[in-house]
Amino acid sequence: MSSTFESIKKGLEEAVEYSKGKKVCVRVFKPEPVNVKTIRQKTHLTQDEFAAAFGISVATLRHWERGDRNPQGPALVLLNLVRKSPDTILTILNE
């Protein structure tokens, strides 16, 4: 079998072992919780502009800023990137 298949197979086996609580050498990435309002303010964008720039509905953005809901998954990863380097991310999006 191909080395790609073997690599994927090994990764899946490690993930199963990890999920069972067994000690394996895996890297678990857990994005940090974010303060969405603070992040948006660092970009100097209005709610409407921020939502449009990142493909988020304004209603969702408002829920995040009020703390009614928390961003999850890819949105949380993106917001962490924006928090760390807002100018770079906005430049990339505007290219």
N, C-alpha and C positions, 0 to 999 in steps of 0.2 A: 504494500500500500504506500501511498505517497506520504512524504514527511509532513505535508500540510494536514492530512487526515490524522496522522499520529499525534501531532501537536494539539489538534482540536480534541481528540479522544482523551489525551492526557489531561487537558484543561477541564473537560467535563467530569472526568473521574475525580480530580482534585476538588471540584465544586461540590460534588456529591459527598465526598468525605468531609469537607468543611461544614456542609449543612447538617451533617450527623454529629457535629461537635468534635470531630477528630482533629488533632493538630496536623496541619499540612502547611507547606510554604506557599501561601497565596497572598496576594495583595488585595485588600479590601478597600475600595474607594468609597468614602462617605462624605459627600459635599457638606460643608458647614452650613448651618442655618444662616439666613441673611435678613437684614433689615431693608426691605425693598424701598421704602420711602427714602432712606439715607442714600441708597445706591442711585435712585432716580435723581435726587438732588445733586449728587456729584456730577451727573451728566449735564446739568443745567437744562434739562428738557421738561416740558409740561407733561402731565399725565397722558394727554392725547398724543404728543410727540413720542414719548417713551414707548407707549403701547404700539404705535405704528412702526417704530424703528425695530422692535423686537418681535413683532407678530403676536402680540398679546391683546386680548380684548381689554378695553378700558375698564369694564366691570370687574374682570379678574384682577387687574392691577389694583383697583380700589379695594377689593377684598383683601389682597395681600398687604397693602399698606395699612389697612385698619387692623389687621391681625385676625380677621374672620377665617381666613384660610392661609395655608402655607404653600409656597411653590414646591413642586415635587419633580423628580426625574430630570429630564433634559432642561427644563426651565430653571431648576435650581442650579444645575451646572453652569448654564449660561449666565445667570445672575452672579454667581461667584466669579466668573471671568470678568464681567462688567465691573464688579466691586474692586477687583485687583488692578484692572487696567482699562478704565472706561474710554479713554481717548483712543487707545489701540483698537478696541472692539468697534467703536463707532466709525473709525477710519476704514476698517475692513468692510463694514456693512455698507458704507457709502461708495465703495469702489465700483 
